Every structure is written in structure tokens, then in C-alpha cells.
Amino acid sequence: MLLATGIGGSRTNAQSAAASPQILESDAKQLLTLANRSRAADGAAPLKWDPALAAAALQHCLRMAQEGPISHQYPGEADLANRAGQAGAHFSVVEENIASGTSPTDPLEIHQGWMHSPGHRANLLNREVDSVGIAVVIRHGITYSVADYSREVSALSQEEVEAAVSNLLHTKGLSIVRDRTAARAYCALPEGSKNSGFNNRPGYRMRWQNSDPAHLPSEFLHILDSGDYTYAEVGSCPPQGIKDDFTAYRVAVLLFRPSGASQPR
């Protein structure tokens, strides 16, 4: 996350001085258009609007309007990752730009302020993010703006994770064992633990976790390319050691030679 940037304007608007904050949805969408125009000029893919990120951005923007001095986190407030996660976003990368200035501040002024600040510009043009939610609020003559950027991760159930990996292994010529009990148990063991409870001991076993369960580790691909294994048992479980609300999936695969597994499909 970055330090706050203040962006000012010179015009006046009687409505902006009202005690209740005004939420400017059209300004937020205009900031998205401006961001994607700058990203296109820089060779980056466009950002898509994420309603969950927008909800998190609005929650924080209203808090900034309440507090006055802007900040990425106030006492008693969740940090950015938790705010985004609590709003329903799923992500592997998350970052934030904020701004304030005398209202009404035109969206172009906000955008230009971010583009002229190296850290904020880096967030806005970051090729590692693909989604954004933006909020703009006016209160007491001040415009407050928040843009939350993320790299979106699909929300998958345990069964969907296992199916994705199983289908990929099936395309590589392996038969998939129906019973996932042993693979799930191995998946859930803490790192460094040993499992002696396999009915049919696998010839090879591996666990990994990332934001894309079907992205197989290179070491595992090398083992598959050996052609030594015919059957695979796939299990998934909650990730271990993940900070805050970042989304990741943990997978375990047990590989068996032709005589070492039962009930293939």
C-alpha cells in the first residue's frame, strides 16, 4: 500500500458542503475509463470492475470522509486485504490508491494526480492486477477517492479444485482413483509431517498451494513426464500459512504404479 496523495480543485459546489456524504458513482466509473485509457497507452490489459472491491473501496472512502485526514488504515479498521476479503473479493494481489482534495475535484484531476505520483502510477499500471473497485465521495467540501486493485482468483470449492487437477492429470494419460481419502489426509498434514496411513503406498506424493490449482509445479511435471505412474489420487484441503484474506488452494497428489492403486476411473 502507498502513502496518501491529496489532489485539489478550485471550483465550489453548495451541495458538496452538506454534512451527509455524497457518493459519486459516475465519477468512479469515469476513473475506471481513465485508468484503462492509461493502461492501454502503456501496453497493459484493461481492468474489469469488481463489485466486491468497489464495496470495500466505498467502505474505506466513507471512513476517510468521516475522519478527515486520509489514511490507508484507521485505528480499529481492518487492513486492505481483510477489507477486500470481507467484502467478498478473491485475490492473490491487492493494492490501493487514495486521494483527497477541495471539491468538486474532477475525475481527471484525481487520475492525473495518481499518474504523477510514482507509487500510485505503479499501482494503476501494474500488469499483475486485472480488477478494480473505485469509490468517490464528497463531504464538507472535500472530495475523497479510493481505488482498490487486485489480481482476481476464482472462488472454487474443494471438489472443484480436485476436479480441475484430476482433469488435467487425466489429459496427461493418468487414471484417477475415485477414493480421495488418503490424498485429502496427506494434504491436511502440517509441513514436515509423515503419513503412514496409506493402504496402498504411493510411489510418489506431492503437495503444493497457489492461486491456480491447475498450475502444476515444474518438479511434478517432470515426474509425470517420466511415464512411471499410471494412477493418481487427488485431494484438496484448506491452505496453510496464508496471510489475511488472500485466496490460495492447497492440493495433494499421490501417484501409483500400475499395481499400486484400486478403483481407477
C-alpha positions in Angstrom: 0.0 0.0 0.0 1.0 3.6 -0.6 1.2 6.9 1.2 -1.9 9.1 0.6 -1.9 11.7 -2.1 -4.0 14.9 -1.9 -5.4 16.4 -5.1 -7.1 19.8 -5.1 -9.6 21.7 -7.2 -10.7 25.3 -7.3 -14.4 25.1 -8.1 -17.2 25.3 -5.5 -20.5 23.4 -5.1 -23.0 24.1 -2.4 -24.2 20.5 -2.2 -20.7 19.3 -1.5 -20.7 21.1 1.8 -23.6 19.1 3.2 -22.9 17.1 6.3 -24.0 13.8 4.7 -21.5 12.4 2.2 -22.4 12.2 -1.5 -21.4 9.1 -3.3 -20.4 9.9 -6.9 -20.8 6.6 -8.8 -20.4 8.3 -12.2 -17.1 9.7 -11.1 -15.9 6.3 -10.0 -16.8 4.8 -13.4 -15.0 7.7 -15.2 -11.9 6.9 -13.2 -12.1 3.3 -14.5 -12.3 4.7 -18.0 -9.3 6.9 -17.5 -7.3 4.1 -15.9 -7.9 1.8 -18.8 -7.0 4.5 -21.3 -3.6 5.0 -19.5 -3.1 1.2 -19.2 -3.8 0.8 -23.0 -1.2 3.5 -23.7 1.3 1.7 -21.5 0.6 -1.7 -23.1 -1.3 -3.1 -20.1 -4.5 -5.1 -20.3 -7.7 -3.3 -19.2 -9.0 -3.6 -15.6 -12.5 -5.0 -15.1 -14.9 -3.7 -12.5 -15.2 -5.8 -9.4 -18.3 -5.1 -7.3 -16.7 -6.6 -4.1 -13.7 -4.3 -4.5 -16.0 -1.4 -5.1 -17.8 -2.2 -1.9 -14.5 -2.3 0.0 -13.4 0.9 -1.6 -16.6 2.7 -0.7 -16.5 1.5 2.9 -13.0 2.9 3.3 -13.8 6.1 1.4 -16.7 6.8 3.7 -14.4 6.3 6.7 -11.9 8.7 5.2 -14.7 11.3 4.8 -15.6 10.7 8.4 -12.1 11.0 9.7 -10.9 14.0 7.6 -7.1 13.3 7.3 -6.8 10.4 4.8 -5.0 7.1 5.5 -4.9 3.5 4.3 -6.0 2.3 7.7 -7.5 3.9 10.8 -7.5 2.6 14.4 -9.9 -0.3 14.8 -10.2 -0.7 11.0 -9.3 -3.8 9.1 -6.4 -3.6 6.7 -6.8 -3.5 2.9 -6.6 -7.3 2.4 -9.1 -8.0 5.1 -11.5 -5.3 3.9 -11.4 -6.7 0.4 -11.8 -10.3 1.6 -14.7 -9.4 3.9 -16.4 -7.7 1.0 -16.3 -10.9 -1.0 -13.3 -10.4 -3.2 -10.9 -13.3 -4.0 -7.4 -12.3 -5.0 -3.7 -13.1 -4.9 -2.5 -9.5 -5.2 -4.2 -6.4 -3.8 -3.2 -2.7 -3.6 -4.8 0.6 -3.1 -4.6 4.3 -4.2 -6.3 7.1 -2.2 -6.6 10.8 -2.6 -8.4 13.9 -1.3 -8.8 17.5 -2.4 -11.1 20.5 -2.3 -14.3 19.6 -4.1 -15.6 19.3 -6.6 -12.4 17.6 -7.8 -12.8 16.4 -11.4 -12.0 12.7 -12.0 -9.3 13.7 -14.5 -7.6 15.7 -11.7 -7.6 12.6 -9.5 -6.3 10.4 -12.2 -3.6 12.8 -13.2 -2.6 13.1 -9.5 -2.1 9.4 -9.3 -0.3 9.2 -12.6 2.2 11.9 -11.5 2.9 10.0 -8.3 5.4 7.2 -8.9 4.0 4.7 -6.4 0.3 5.4 -7.4 1.2 5.2 -11.1 2.8 1.9 -10.5 -0.3 0.5 -8.8 -2.6 1.8 -11.6 -0.4 0.4 -14.4 0.6 -2.8 -12.6 0.4 -5.7 -15.1 -0.1 -8.1 -12.2 -3.6 -6.7 -11.4 -6.7 -7.3 -13.6 -9.6 -5.9 -11.4 -10.6 -2.7 -9.7 -13.2 -1.2 -7.5 -13.4 2.6 -7.1 -15.3 5.0 -4.8 -15.6 8.8 -4.8 -17.3 10.6 -2.0 -17.8 14.4 -1.2 -18.3 15.6 2.3 -17.8 19.1 3.9 -16.4 20.5 0.6 -13.7 17.7 0.3 -13.6 15.0 -2.4 -12.3 11.6 -1.2 -11.3 8.8 -3.6 -10.2 5.2 -3.2 -9.2 2.7 -5.9 -8.6 -0.9 -4.8 -6.8 -3.0 -7.4 -6.4 -6.8 -7.4 -5.5 -9.9 -9.3 -8.7 -11.9 -9.2 -8.7 -15.5 -8.2 -11.6 -17.8 -9.0 -13.6 -19.0 -5.9 -13.5 -22.8 -6.0 -14.9 -25.5 -3.7 -12.8 -28.4 -2.6 -14.5 -30.6 -5.1 -13.9 -28.1 -7.9 -10.2 -27.9 -7.1 -9.9 -31.6 -7.1 -11.8 -31.9 -10.4 -9.6 -29.3 -12.1 -6.4 -31.1 -11.1 -7.9 -34.5 -11.9 -9.0 -33.4 -15.3 -5.5 -32.1 -16.1 -3.9 -35.3 -14.9 -6.3 -37.3 -17.0 -5.3 -35.4 -20.1 -1.8 -36.5 -19.4 -2.8 -40.1 -19.5 -3.3 -41.0 -15.8 -6.4 -42.8 -14.5 -7.9 -41.1 -11.4 -8.6 -43.0 -8.2 -12.1 -42.4 -7.0 -11.4 -42.5 -3.3 -9.8 -39.2 -2.2 -9.5 -40.0 1.5 -5.7 -40.6 1.6 -4.9 -37.6 -0.6 -7.1 -35.3 1.4 -5.5 -36.6 4.6 -2.0 -36.1 3.3 -2.9 -32.6 2.1 -4.0 -31.6 5.5 -0.9 -32.7 7.3 1.4 -29.9 8.5 4.6 -29.4 6.5 7.3 -31.9 7.7 4.8 -34.4 9.0 4.9 -38.0 7.8 1.8 -40.1 6.9 2.0 -43.8 7.4 -1.7 -44.4 6.9 -1.7 -45.2 3.2 -3.5 -48.5 2.4 -1.7 -48.6 -1.0 1.6 -46.8 -0.6 2.1 -44.3 -3.4 5.3 -44.3 -5.5 5.3 -40.6 -5.3 3.5 -37.9 -3.5 3.5 -34.1 -3.6 1.7 -31.1 -2.1 1.5 -27.5 -3.3 -0.6 -24.4 -2.9 -1.1 -21.4 -5.2 -3.9 -19.3 -6.6 -4.4 -21.6 -9.6 -4.6 -25.2 -8.5 -4.2 -26.5 -12.1 -0.8 -24.8 -12.4 1.3 -27.8 -11.7 4.8 -27.3 -10.2 7.7 -28.0 -12.6 9.1 -30.7 -10.4 5.7 -32.5 -10.5 5.5 -32.1 -14.3 9.0 -33.7 -14.6 7.8 -36.7 -12.6 4.7 -37.1 -14.8 6.9 -36.9 -17.9 8.8 -40.0 -16.7 5.9 -42.2 -17.5 6.5 -44.3 -14.4 3.0 -43.8 -13.0 -0.5 -44.9 -14.2 -2.9 -43.8 -11.4 -3.3 -40.7 -9.4 -5.3 -39.8 -6.3 -6.1 -36.1 -5.9 -7.1 -34.3 -2.7 -7.6 -30.7 -1.6 -7.7 -29.0 1.8 -7.6 -25.5 3.3 -4.3 -23.7 2.6 -1.6 -23.3 5.2 0.3 -20.2 6.2 -1.7 -17.8 4.0 -1.8 -14.2 5.4 -5.0 -12.3 5.8 -7.7 -12.9 3.1 -5.5 -13.8 0.1 -7.0 -16.7 -1.8 -5.0 -19.8 -2.4 -5.7 -23.5 -2.9 -3.8 -26.5 -1.4 -3.5 -29.7 -3.4 -2.0 -33.1 -2.8 -1.5 -35.8 -5.4 -0.5 -39.4 -4.8 1.0 -41.2 -7.8 0.8 -45.0 -8.1 2.4 -47.5 -10.5 0.0 -50.0 -12.3 -0.1 -52.5 -9.4 -0.4 -49.9 -6.6 -3.9 -48.4 -6.8 -7.5 -49.6 -7.0 -10.8 -48.2 -8.4 -9.4 -46.1 -11.2 -11.8 -44.2 -13.3 
